Amino acid sequence: MSVAVITIVVMSVTVNTMYNGFMVRWEPDSRTRLVQAAMVLYGEQGFDRTTVAEIAERAGLTERTFFRQFTDKREVLFFGARALQELLVNTVANAPASTTPIEAVTRALESAGKMFGERRAFSVQRQRIIDGSTELQERELIKLATLAAALADALRQRGVADPSAGLIGEVAIAIFKNSFERWVSASEPSDLGQMIRDSLEQLRDVTAAI
C-alpha cells in the first residue's frame, strides 16, 4: 500500500471519530445547515408544527446531530443570547472609569445595534416566527429580563448602587426592545444603532422635563 493510500485511510478514520461512545460522521457546518433548515420550516408551517426530525431531515442530517448542536428546537432562535449578553456586559465593564452609568449602557446598546445590523434579514425572519408563537414570545421576555439583570450586575461591578443599577438595566433593555421592534418592522433597512441613540435622547428629554 502506497504512502498516499495510507494517508487517505488514516484521514478517513480520523474524520469518522468517536462521540459519546458512538461512531459519527463528520458533518461540515452542521449548525448553519440546521439553522437554515429550521428557519425555512418555521416560515412554511410555523414553529409549533415543526419537529426536530423534520429540521434534521431538511438539513440532510440526523436528529443526533441536531441535539449535539441545540438542546431543543427553540434554541435555534435563541442560541445567540449568550453572545449578546457577553457583548453588553463586556462593553459596560470595559468602559473608561470616567464614563457615567448611562453612557456605559449606551455604548453597550450601540455595540449590540451594530452586531444586529450585520444580520438584519435573519433578525426580521426570526421576529416574524417569534410573533407567531406564544411560547416563543414568553421565551423572548425571559431572555430580555436576563439581559437586564446582567446589565445591572455589570453596573454594580462599576460601583453603581441599587436601585439605580437595576433601574438603568431595565430601562436600557426596554429601549433596546422598542428600538429593535421598530427596526425589524421598518419597510426599508435602517440603522438600529441610530434608533437606539434617538430613543435614549428622547428619554433624556422626557426626564429632563419632569
Secondary structure as GFF3:
##gff-version 3
##sequence-region A 1 210
A	DSSP	alpha_helix	3	15	.	.	.	ID=ss1
A	DSSP	beta_strand	18	19	.	.	.	ID=ss2
A	DSSP	beta_strand	22	23	.	.	.	ID=ss3
A	DSSP	alpha_helix	30	45	.	.	.	ID=ss4
A	DSSP	alpha_helix	52	59	.	.	.	ID=ss5
A	DSSP	alpha_helix	63	69	.	.	.	ID=ss6
A	DSSP	alpha_helix	75	78	.	.	.	ID=ss7
A	DSSP	alpha_helix	81	94	.	.	.	ID=ss8
A	DSSP	alpha_helix	101	117	.	.	.	ID=ss9
A	DSSP	alpha_helix	120	131	.	.	.	ID=ss10
A	DSSP	alpha_helix	134	157	.	.	.	ID=ss11
A	DSSP	alpha_helix	164	185	.	.	.	ID=ss12
A	DSSP	alpha_helix	192	209	.	.	.	ID=ss13
###
